Every structure is written in structure tokens, then in C-alpha cells.
Amino acid sequence: MNRKKVIKVAALISGVSGLIILISSVWPIIEYQLTDARAYKTLLSPLTIERQDFTKASNWFPDAEKTKLIIDSKVSFYTISIPKLKIENARVAIGGEDLSKNLVQYPGTALPGKNGNAVVFGHSILPIFYNPKNYMAIFSTLPTLKEGDDIFIEYDGISYKFKVEELFEIYPTDIQILEQNTTDSFITLVTCVPPGDPRNPKRLIVRARVVS
């Protein structure tokens, strides 16, 4: 094979490889819009979103005001497990900020097992890079949860089991999701969707209620 043919073959291989990488990066976002996104209601009004650092929990709902935790706690961290997503004993920081190091419970929301709504943020990236032990990717497959799926929490030596009741999408301006419902104990999981979309235009909400 002469040099020109080698160069042509190398260029072809390079081009095909680049196309495969491009498709593998873009397709999960398109697939989400065509499948999962249609299964969820989107509440309230859309927002034109500026690119921000979403490893910081405070950027997820910029219109929300930080408040003190409803219930004082000497516990700084607790753990969450979601068997369907292969998430096991992931660490949740109470009132933290850095989503690259752990999940974060939003300030002003109830503690696990107490009446109210514990709101937990987790980062997501392209699902093909999903790793349940990597906090930058931990909620990438959150859209695959369904009603009835289990969520387990270990807080201050007590185990709680929650079952998913509903999934829906909101925009970052829709801070009602942080409000408290004290009729029972709830946990709300939040991540940016579509997973891997650099604009991070919406938030997926997974709400579960304690069962034991």
C-alpha cells in the first residue's frame, strides 16, 4: 500500500471515529427528549439560562433564598442508597455546596424521617459515563427511576425506606419545589436534565414518601 492510500485510510478511520464520538455524545440528549422527557410533566414557565457552574448547589435555584435548617442537627452527613441505580451508601452533606464531592441537601429543607421535604441535589453527565461512585455522574440515570422504586436512607443510626411516588420536570425559577409538606416525611431528588446537556435547562424531580 503506497503512502497516499495509507493517508486516505487513516483519514477515513479518523473521520469515522470522530463521527462515532459525536453521535455517542449527542444521541443521549436527543434520546432523552424523544423518550423520557415526554413522560414527565413540565411545570410553570421556561427560563433562558446562562451557563453556570452546576457543581455548586447554590446555582441550581438562583432565585431561592438560603435559610437555616428547619430542624437543628448535630449530624453533618448521612447516606442514601438506590438499588435500581446501583447507588450504595452515597454521602449526603446537610447544607453543603460542592456537588463534586457529595450529594447536597438543600438548606431549609426537613431532615430525613421528619415531617417535611428533604431536597437532595446530585450532579449528572452523559449516561454513557455513569458511575454510581462518582459524584460528578451519580444522578446521570435518575430519569430511569419509576413510581414504586425504593430509596433507602441511613440517618443518625436510623434506617428509612422511601418509595418513589412521582417524577416531573421544572425550570430553575420554580422554587416551589423547595417548599415543605409536613403531612408526612418526603425526600425529593433533583438533577439537571437532559443529562449531559451543557445548558442544563431543566430540573428533574423525583419525589418519594417514607414507608417505614
N, C-alpha and C positions, 0 to 999 in steps of 0.2 A: 504494500500500500504506500503510494507516494505521499509527500508531505501535505499537499493540498487536500487530499482525501482525509488524512488524519485530522487536519484543522476543521474540515467540514463536519466530520463525525463528532469531534469534541464540541463544536459549536452547537450541533443538534442535541447532544446529550445535555449540555449546559442549559439550552433553551427549554427542553422538556422538564428538566429538574426544577428550573425556576418556575415553570407553569404549575407543576405539581405542588410546590411550596405555596404559591399564591392561592391556588384553589383550596388547599388544606387550611389556609388561614382565613379565607373569606367565607368559605362554604358554611362553617358552623354558625356564623352570624346570620346568613341568609336562611339556613335551615330553621333556626330559632324563630325568625319572623314568619316563616311559612307554616310552622307546626306549633311549637309550644306557645308562642305569643298569642296565637288565636284562641288558645284555651283559657286565657286569663282575661278578666275584665280590667280595663284601664280606667282609673278613677280620676275625676276632675280635669284640670286644664293642662295642656302641654307647655313646655318651657324651652326657650332657646338656651342651650347650655354651653358655657365656656369650659374649655379644657382645664381641669384642675387635678391636683394630686389626691387621688382617691385612696391612697394608703393612709390618709388622715381621716378619722371618723368625723371630725367636725365639718368636713367639706361635703358630706353626704346630704345633709339637710341644712343648707346655709341660712335659711330663714328661722330656724328653731333657736330658741334661747336656752342656754345651758342653765340647769337648775341643780340644786342639791338632791342627792338621792332621797327618795321618799322615806326609806327605812334605813337608819344608820346600821352599818355592818362593819365588823372587825375583819371580815373576810375580803381579801383583795381579788382573789381569783376563784373560779370554780370550773368544772369540766362539763362538756357536752359530748354525747355520742349519738350518731345517727347511723344505725346498722346498714340501711339501704345504700348510703353513700360511702360506706366503709370508713366513716369518721369515728375514731375511738379516743375518748378522753382528750378532746381538744380543749385547750385552755381559753377561758373567757375572762378578760380583765374587766372589773367593775369600774366603769367610768374612765377607761383608758383612751388612747388616741391612735397608737401605731398599729395598724392592721397588718403590717408585715411580720409582726411578732406574735400576735394572738388575735382571737376574736375579741370584740369590744361590746360590752353592754352600755347602751346609751345612758348618760346621766339623767336622773329624774324619772327613771322607769323602775317599776317594782322589782324586788329581788325574787329569785326563783322560789316557788312554793307559797309565796304570799299572795293575797288577793291583789290583782292588778296585772299589768302587762310588762313583762321583761323583754326589752327590744335589743336584739343582738345583731351586730353588723359583722359581715365576713366578706373578704375580697374574692374576686373571680377573674379568671383569664380564659383563654381559649380552652374549651373542654378537652381537646386532644392533649393538653399539658396538665390535666387534672392530677393532683397528688393530694390525698387527704391529710398528709402530714406536713404539707407546705402551706403556710397561712396566706401566701400570695395567691394560692389556687384553690383553697379549701372549699369555697362555695360555688365552684365552677359548674357543678352538676346539680345544684339546688333545684333548677327547674324540672328535674326528673321526679321529684317527690310528688306524691299523690295523697288525696284525702285518706286518712286511716293509717298512714305510715307512722312509725314510732320515733320519738325523740327522748333520750334519757339525759337527765342532769344529776350530777353529784354536787350538792351544795352544803358546805359546813357539816359534813358527815351524814347527810340525809340524801336518799335516792328518790328521784321523782321521775315518773313516766308521763309523757305527753303524747297525744295523738293529733296529727295534722287535721285541721278542720276546713281550711280554705287557703287558696292561693290566688293572688291577684297582683296587678301592676299599678304603680303610682308614679308620679313625677316628683322631683326633689322639692317642689313647692308645697306638696301635700303633707304638711307636718301633722295632720290629724292622726297619722299612724302612731305617733308618739303618745297620744292621749291614753288615759288609764280607764280600764273597765274593771271595777272592783267586785263584780258579781262572782268571779272565780279567779283561778290562777292561770294565766296565759303566758306563752312565750311566742315572740314574733321574730322570725329570722329574716334578715334583709341583705340583699346583694344587688349589685349593678347588673342590668341586662340591656341588650343581649350580651352574654358572656364573651369577652374578647373585643367588644366594640369600643374603640378608644374614646368615643364621645360619651359613653355611659349615660344614655339619655333617660333611662327609666330605672325604677327600683322594683325588684320582685319581692313580694311579701308572702311569707309562709307563716300562717298563724296556727298555733296548736294549743290545746287545752289539757290541763292536768287530769289524769285518770286514776292515779294512785300516789 
